[in-house]
Structure formats: structure tokens, C-alpha cells
Amino acid sequence: MLFACVFVPNFTAQAALRHEGDIRDKPFAVVAGKPPHVRVVAINAKAQKMGLWGGMTRSDAEAMASVQIRERRTGLESAAHAALFDCMTRFSPWCESVSDDTLVLDISGLSKLLGTPAQIARSIRQQARGLSLYVKVGVAGNIDSAIHAARTARNICIVPAGREAALLKNVSLEVLEPSPPIAETLTRWGIRTFGQLAALPEVDLSQRLGKEGMRLQALAQGRSARILSPTARPLLFEEEMQFDDAVEDLESLAFVFNRLLDQLMRRLTSRSLAVGELIVELQLNLAADGAAATERLFKRTLKLPVPTVDIKMLLKLLQLDLEAHPPGAPVVRVMLHAEASRPRIVQEGMFVPKGPEPQRLEITLAKIRKIVGEDRVGSPELIGGHLQVPFRIVRFSPGSAHSSTTKSATRHTSVRIFRPSVSIRVERANGAPRRINFHGINYRVVQASGPWRRSGEWWTQGHWGRDEWDLILDCSESSSILVRAYRDLVSGLWYVEAEYD
């Protein structure tokens, strides 16, 4: 057996910094707790050189110039752990989540696919770097030795089988996390490393420290029979980012969206999934000057016609949607949630003209919706009931069926419906329209078909009734047109409802 352990040092600070690359090279501290007991829980190396330490108060940390302070957020840590878990399962489905900062993979038998253990470890670190996480990797023949190697390695530590005790002899006993009484006893004995504990007589150690002492000595000697327990992968894809200063303009938010979308797409593609629905949550600062919003949480949902992993398209859709529906107040926190779906696989026909890509078409539809409104763009859907207009507009969603490759001899007529219907003046003869004035132009009725009487909703206050006509109109100034006209039986007025093409 061969196991690889992935360890994220200073996990709390790395999770808080993952989306803020611009302050990664600055002194940085993460604080947690409720006032007045807010304490520093994590710092980076530059903050440590300035004299910061874990446990100091927030006010003392803020007194040091140029130190960036962030509050600890469990959402950021959960997202970082989930992202790392998704990344590691690309190497092996047998992956166990030991803790938030530690994962173990069974890499037995992967040499023909991924190379030597050292090459696998380098590939793991490279993939984790794409998630803005610095990791250490330990490889050994048992799980515990791999964990100890990863937590004490400089970058990568490969432990050959049978040499666990020799290579880990200088590791501090703190890595074993012994119970306080046993740790105190070992300190009094002067035992501080794996090698010193491994060299103690087994019988004497068992008499004084019992089973726990024997377990710790076995780990120090590189002996472990622990079995890997794979962790189920949660289907939760969320990324968030919080700002020190509220963001007011949408252009600045676009940079944040791009960074969060990039992380989401990495996680989804590692599982061969795509975005079917994207939910955006913006936490607003209602106390800012000029804030027009009334709710602290602003939420928008983008339902995509087909699943996609195209970051540029999703970013453009987000921008268009927020331009059409502005949040109304400065933003202090952004959260993106992706509903995962299987990517759409389409078999194109050899003799069928290629239509526009649904992903690109969605951007065009979003631009049109921004201009004319959401309820005026989409696909018609028939509605059951006695309604004047027996259909409604729903969001466009392309079907999976393809048109036939054979050409039909049937001619199809399309219709353009006017909403609202256009009022006209009508001159009649024998009850049928003879001349009408439509859009300020006088037309002569060449041919009239009708009337067809329709009515409905007579049991409600919104009852309606009308006589419909199909009219061929002729005008010396233009060519003939075919329209659908009707006379409202309630008001007696005439309207043109649609024009046939």
C-alpha cells in the first residue's frame, strides 16, 4: 500500500487569504471572538516577524502599522477545504478527510498513470497552487507515517518502506498530540522526539504509560495498521468574499466575480460537472449614504439554458443581470453558489445547419431583456383556460430534439403579436370591415375571413368577448399585409392583434 498525505500549514490564514492575492505579501492576521474578547488566531510569516503572536488582542494587532486584519469566517474555511478535497479526488477517489487541513489519498497502483511517488506529490502541489493554497505532501507505506511526514516536511517528503523510524526520528512529539498527562510525563523523562520515544523499552513503557504509551511508540517507530476510511464528497459548490470597505460600482465587483467563478469552475471541472444554475447573494450596507435598498441581503438567480463552465459567459450574464437589477446599496460581502449539472453532450447532424450556441445566445437574450424587460423575451408556452391570449412567455430553454434532415413541403407562417393590441378605425360594409386606418395609413380590405366569436372568463369580473377577422390589406404606398383584427364586444372598439409574416 502507498498513501499520500496533503497538509495545509496555517490553514486558517490561507483560507482567509485565498481570494485576496493582493495582500498575500503583506503582514496579515485573522481574529475571532466576540467583543471585547477578540483575539488573533492566525498570522502569516511577515506578521510574525513584526512581533505579532496568536492570542494577542485585536486592538494590539491593529496598533501595528500596515497589518491587515480579517475576521475568521467558517464559510471561507469550508470552501477552501471543499476545493482541496475536490482537487485531490482527481488523483484518487479513495480520499479521507482527516481534518480541515489534512487529507489522505490511497495512491497505490497509480505509478503507470501518474509516475513515481515524487512526481505524484509534485502534481498534487501544482494542482493545489491553482486553488491558491500552499500544501506539503508526505508519502509513506502507512497512513500515520504519511501524515507525520507531511506535517514536518519542507515541501515533499517521501518515506521508503522500512525506513519510517529512521527518517522520522527527529520529529517533535508534539506531532503525535499526546494527552496532557502523558506529555508531561515524557517531558520529565526528557523524551522530545520520535527517535527517543521509539528507543524506550516496550515492557517498561507499557507498565508506566499503558496502552496509550504503546500506541504512541508504535507511531514513533513508523508502525501503523490504520485503514483508510474514504469520505463522501459533498455536492456543495460555494465561494465567498468579504470586503473591508464596501464596494459601490459594478465594475469592481466584476473582478471579484471573476476570481470566485474561476475557483468554482476548477472544482466543478474536477468532477466533470457544469453550472446549471448560479445564485448570487450580496450583503449590503444599508447605512451608506444614498442607499436605496431596504433588505440587507440581495439575491439573484441565473437559470442557464444549458449547463456550462464558460467563465466569460457567466461573468457577462452576471454583469448584465446586475445592471438590469442593481442592488441599490454598497456591497460588503459576495457569495456565489453553483447548482451542479451534467454537461450537455450534443450529437450534431451532418446535413443540419449549425445553429447558434445556447451559451452565446443566452448573452444576447440577456441584453435584450435588459432593454425590453424580462417578461417580453423568451419562448411561448400554451396555457389552458378561456383566455384572450392563450399563451405566456417563459424563459428560453433549447430542447434536446433535433430537426429532421428531410425538408418538409409544408409552408409555415409566423405571427408577430402586438402587445398591447393596436387600436384602429374601421369602415364596414354588410357587417364586414371594408377600410381600416392602421398605424396612420389607410388600407383597403382586399379579402376578409370571419368573424370567429371567442369569449371567456364570463364567470369573473374580467370577462371578455370578441369577433376576430383575418384581413388582407392593400395600400398604394406599400405591399399587401395579412393581419388578425378583432372587435371587442364589451367596448365595441376595433384592434389589430397581430401581423402574419
QUIGIGI-V713457 format. One record per backbone hydrogen bond with DSSP energy under -0.5 kcal/mol. NH is the residue of the N-H (numbers start at 1). CO is the residue of the C=O. If there is no record, write none. Layout:
BEGIN
nh->[NH:NH]
co->[CO:CO]
END
This chain:
BEGIN
nh->[3:4:5:6:7:7:8:9:11:14:15:16:17:18:20:23:24:26:29:30:31:32:37:39:39:40:41:42:44:48:49:50:51:52:55:56:58:61:62:63:64:65:67:68:68:70:72:77:78:79:80:81:82:83:84:85:86:87:88:89:90:91:92:95:96:98:98:99:102:103:104:105:106:107:107:108:110:113:114:115:115:120:121:122:123:124:125:126:127:128:129:130:131:131:132:133:135:136:137:138:139:140:146:147:148:149:150:151:152:153:157:159:159:160:163:165:167:168:169:171:173:175:176:177:177:183:184:185:186:187:188:189:190:190:191:192:194:195:197:198:199:200:205:206:207:208:209:210:210:213:214:215:216:217:218:219:220:221:222:223:224:230:231:234:236:237:237:238:239:241:243:247:253:254:255:255:256:257:258:259:260:261:262:263:264:265:266:267:268:269:270:271:271:272:273:274:275:276:276:277:278:279:280:281:282:283:284:284:285:286:288:291:292:293:298:298:300:302:303:304:304:308:311:314:315:316:317:318:319:320:321:322:323:324:325:331:332:333:334:335:336:337:338:339:340:341:343:344:346:348:352:353:361:362:363:364:365:366:367:368:369:370:371:371:372:373:376:377:379:381:383:387:390:391:392:394:394:416:417:418:419:422:424:425:427:428:429:432:434:435:436:437:438:438:441:443:443:444:445:446:446:447:449:451:452:453:454:456:460:463:464:466:467:468:468:469:470:471:471:472:473:473:474:475:478:481:482:483:484:485:485:486:487:488:488:489:490:492:494:495:496:497:497:498:499:500:501]
co->[140:105:138:103:5:136:101:7:8:10:11:12:13:14:17:20:21:23:68:42:70:39:34:32:37:56:30:30:28:44:45:46:48:47:40:53:38:57:58:59:61:63:64:27:66:29:31:73:74:75:76:77:78:79:80:81:82:83:84:85:87:88:88:93:104:96:102:102:99:6:96:4:94:2:105:2:107:110:110:110:111:116:117:118:119:120:121:122:123:124:125:126:127:128:129:128:133:7:155:5:157:3:142:143:144:145:146:147:148:149:137:139:157:158:160:221:163:164:166:168:192:172:173:173:174:179:180:181:182:183:184:185:186:187:186:190:171:169:193:194:195:197:201:202:203:204:205:205:206:209:210:211:212:213:214:215:216:217:219:218:222:228:95:232:234:235:338:236:336:334:332:331:249:250:251:252:252:253:254:255:256:257:258:259:260:261:262:263:264:265:266:267:268:269:268:341:308:274:339:339:302:337:300:335:298:333:282:296:330:284:285:288:328:328:282:296:280:278:301:276:302:275:309:310:311:312:313:314:315:316:317:318:319:320:321:247:283:283:241:281:239:279:237:277:338:274:272:307:344:346:349:351:357:358:359:360:361:362:363:364:365:366:367:368:368:369:373:374:394:392:390:385:388:389:381:379:392:499:415:497:417:496:494:437:435:426:432:429:427:427:443:425:436:441:438:436:441:474:434:444:472:472:470:468:468:451:466:464:457:460:456:454:487:452:466:485:449:469:483:447:471:481:444:478:475:473:500:471:498:469:483:495:467:486:493:465:465:488:424:486:422:484:495:484:416:482:414]
END
